[in-house]
Amino acid sequence: SFTVTVVDAEAPAISGMPVNISKTNDAGNCSAVASWVEPMASDNCDVTTFTSTHSPGDAFAVGTTTVTYTAIDAAGNSTSASFSVTVTDDEDPSISGMPADITQNSDAGDCGALVSWTAPTASDNCGVTSFTSDHDSGDSFAVGTTTVTYTAMDAAGNTLTSSFDVTVVDAEAPAIAGMPANITQNNDAGDCSALVSWTAPTSSDNCGVTSFTSSHDSGDSFAVGTTTVTYTAMDAEGNTTTSSFTVTVVDAEAPAISGM
């Protein structure tokens, strides 16, 4: 006698492997469900197992996942074949709780105001990697309108911005200091008037005085009687302050008689 041993050295064959799959994430998820037509396995001596690392309809995380099918026959011969599933995160972050536009008067003595608000929040299907603002609650804002912008970004670089305006109004009128007291003065000899002088007052404002005028100047001639002198200070916002004093010129000169 002698023996004839036939060895199965032929590995199984896998046919119908899917091509690589690319998908965007499912809305609100950091993944996507992917489906495909499963391949088939065959062998000269029959396939005993045919397995896969993933099944059609599975959820795949953002990124690239390799799906591998493996066929084994009774002799232990095996064949593997693979394809990839790539899921891309194309969903922008969201920002909630954005403040409405804010209008606020300037702080006393300042050409600006400290402005506070409740900061918004950001969320994303795959997580927010950065959430920044060009201004923070409690910052000082100059008189005028400033746009505050929040920016949220996720790991995929998807970005969302949202903004509101902060308007600071200069409601503070200028101040006038050093106003003269009322002046009473006799007429100049031979005139029905008098040259009257005083130390001019000064003006100041939280945002600066744009004009400071007077109805009369020190050294002007004032007629006999009472004249009101008014100073007016105005700032860039049109806020105005006026302050006054009186100049009274008394005719203390007796008449003259000539040709007697």
Buried (B, 14 or more C-beta within 10 A) or exposed (E): EEEEEEEBEEBBBBEEBBEEBEBEBBEEBBBBEBEBEBBBBEBEEEBBEBEBEBEEEBEBBBEEBEBEBBBBBEBEBEBBBBBBBBBBBEBBBBBEEBBEEBEBEBBEEBBBBEBEBEEBBBEBBBEBBEBEBEBEEEBEBBBBEBEBEBBBBBBBEBEBEBBBEBBBBBEBBBBBEEBBEEBEBEBBEEBEBBEBEBEEBBBBBBBEBBEBEBEBEEEBEBBBEEBEBEBBBBBBBEBEBBBBBBBBBEBEBEEEEEEE
